[in-house]
Structures are given as C-alpha cells and as structure tokens.
Amino acid sequence: MTKGQIVAIITGAISILIAVAYLVLVFILDTRGEMKPAPVSQTPPVIQLDSAIN
C-alpha cells in the first residue's frame, strides 16, 4: 500500500468514528424526553428606560 492509500483509510476511519459518535450523541439527547420551554411567568420583568427617565 502506498502512503496515499494509508492516509485515505485513516481519514475514512476517523470519519466513520465521528459519524457514529454523532449518532450516539443525538440518540442520547433524544431519549431525554420532550423539550419544554422555560415558564414565562418566572422571567424577570422588562424595564423600559424611556419611561423610567421621564
């Protein structure tokens, strides 16, 4: 095998490892359940500076 073939095989193996790691990460994040937004009632009130100055 030439040096180019070895580099191609190593690059392909790294690519497959990254793809498998991505799929595992997505699977883990997907099994955590439904994503719910933060409750709006617990966010701090917005203060408008225009009315506070006048």
C-alpha positions in Angstrom: 0.0 0.0 0.0 1.1 3.5 -0.8 1.2 6.4 1.6 -1.8 7.9 0.0 -3.9 4.7 0.5 -3.0 4.6 4.2 -3.9 8.3 4.6 -7.3 7.6 2.9 -8.0 4.6 5.1 -7.2 6.5 8.3 -9.3 9.5 7.1 -12.2 7.2 6.3 -12.0 5.5 9.7 -11.9 8.9 11.5 -14.9 10.0 9.5 -16.9 6.9 10.4 -16.0 7.3 14.1 -17.2 10.9 14.1 -20.4 9.8 12.4 -21.1 7.1 15.0 -20.3 9.4 17.9 -22.7 12.0 16.4 -25.4 9.4 16.1 -24.9 8.2 19.7 -25.0 11.8 21.0 -28.2 12.5 19.1 -29.7 9.3 20.4 -28.8 10.2 24.0 -30.2 13.7 23.7 -33.4 12.4 22.0 -34.1 9.9 24.8 -34.2 12.6 27.4 -37.8 13.4 26.6 -39.8 16.2 25.3 -38.2 19.6 25.3 -40.3 22.2 27.2 -39.7 25.9 27.1 -39.0 27.8 30.3 -42.0 29.2 32.1 -42.7 32.8 31.1 -44.1 33.7 34.5 -40.7 33.2 36.2 -38.8 35.5 33.9 -37.9 38.9 35.3 -40.0 41.9 34.2 -38.6 44.0 31.4 -37.9 47.6 32.4 -38.2 50.3 29.7 -35.6 53.0 30.3 -37.7 55.6 28.3 -40.5 55.7 30.9 -38.2 55.4 33.9 -36.2 58.5 32.9 -39.2 60.8 32.2 
